[in-house]
Amino acid sequence: MIAYLCAIGIIALIYCLLALGLNLQFGLTRLVNFGVVAFFAVGAYTSGLLALQGVPLVLCFVAAAVLSGLLALPIGLLSLRLRDDYLAIVTLGFSEAVRISIQQESWLTKGVQGLPGLPKLFASWGSGVSDMAIFATLLAVVAVVAWGTVRLAASPFGRLLKAIGDDEPALSALGKDPAWFKVQVFMLGAALAGVAGAFYAHFITFITPEQFIPLITFYVWMGLVMGGSGTVRGAVFGSLLLMVFLEGSRFAKDWVPGVSEVGMASLRLAAVGLALILVTLYKPNGLFGGKS
Amino acid sequence: MTWIDFVNLLINGLIEGLVVALPALAMTLVMGVNRFPNAATGDMLTTGAYAAVAVQLLGGWPLWAAALGSMVVTALVSAGSYTLIFRKLAGRPMVSSMLAAIGLGFLLRSLISFFAGHDQRTFDLPLVRAWNFGGIRILPTDLAIAAVAAACLVVVFVLIYRTSFGRQLRAVADSADLARASGIRANGLMLSLWLLVGALSSLGGVLLGMKAVVSPEMGWESLIPAFAAMVLGGIGSPVGAVLGALLLCVVQELAVPLMGPSYKLVLSFVVLALVLLVRPAGIMGRVQLVR
């Protein structure tokens, strides 16, 4: 039971990290990133591939963050010229393009077979202990990122980001150029997603392209929107709520007799879809968010 | 690659383009009037294809009758989604409508896979041999697909450019406030638009299913190409959507010998990004849509 809770906790914290990254991009700066999973995937694959070459895990994590961040640079530059609806579809298309490339370039990524046997974080400490150590490390990382986000939001830089989200033309009229800040924040959010991906790779120890479908992006969105975008509280509690939702529906199988495993997966996806619709309709500011 | 291969790819690209033009047109109509990219368009296609499969299975009807039945079903689903969801989100930030559309897409797709399973299905069609003109092969089925798609496009264009429904629609697309001030009743007009968009998507799904196979993921996979076609043609421009779809699919087909079929979607994305960078208003679009 403890092992199960620990695993759930780790996944929840990984979603938390993704949500905090998205919160920087969308919550603060109103950059609509529908391709979160692309940066998550690149982080996971970068770290996993390097680790298989014997690179120390710490460096793998750094590389995951850097590469995911750099990958966001062209998209961030593109975002300067796009309205949010275009940006949404472009990022969605980008994430699918990344997934297909990972699937096709099997010389590098082993294609659909995926990468098995990735080294686990803290593996030398024994299986039960290593999970707890991963949990603790993630908790610390999420805490630091959450604290950093709060500080950032309160700083002049953060106020600038918020101003970009609220009223960009007014900001330009004041003589500030929002472009570079947008790119920076896009890259920062992507780097966080990359770190989340590295944690995922070195916790699950087996990654395939199938794990990086757009659904993951919308899990993160659902968590953020449920919690209330624009606040750290919203991102954190929203991701926890998402986890209750996802895991709870796993248990719901016991109460819905006569439904197969595959059927249950369909029902879960249906529940996610319905939740996305209902939250946008009735709780646009989220459960923990302030008034907009 | 000989010129005969080239012609074969060209023909295939044109036929695919005519099919992709249907969802691209459906998207551009909603984008022009309701001002958000309807990300559920792809799954509306899937709904149409499965509705036709269901009608064929239940009634043992010929495919054309099944297609008509599915157009009715999908049009109702589409109009229902407008009434229950998108009408209420009008005036809210565009992201709300997009997220709801993604949610609707998930919902439709998962209900379909729950009841119909994940297996691929095919329509009950007679097997025919391709005509061969000295190496240039044409499938009679493909010809039928192209003819139906083209006929459907003609009907929609007549509706948009030759009827009062179309005139009112274009008036709302140009300026919703002005249209309201001049006495256009938005509610009935919007319902008709969403019925039309649903029927259009349904036919797109059936034709796509005839060309390849019917699967729960088929529509989602055509979302990015349809969007790329719409942007390529210029958002809000019906003619542009059709031209964009033809151009995109021809380019995709011609690129298959170079990069293999798996990278088609990646190519759609690249085309999309390049168009947005180089000519954001698209082939037929107006510059005012770009910030």
Interface residues (C-beta under 8 A of the other chain):
Chain A: F26 V32 F34 L78 R81 L82 R83 D84 D85 Y86 A88 I89 V90 L92 G93 F94 E96 A97 I100 S101 Q103 Q104 L215 F218 W221 V225 V262 G263 S266 L267 R268 L269 A270 V272 G273 L274 A275 L276 I277 V279 T280 L281 P284
Chain B: F36 P37 A39 I85 K88 L89 R92 P93 M94 V95 S96 S97 M98 L99 A100 I102 G103 L104 G105 F106 L107 L108 R109 S110 L111 S113 F114 G117 H118 I224 F227 A228 V231 G260 S262 Y263 L265 V266 S268 F269 V270 L272 A273 L276 L277 P280 V290 R291
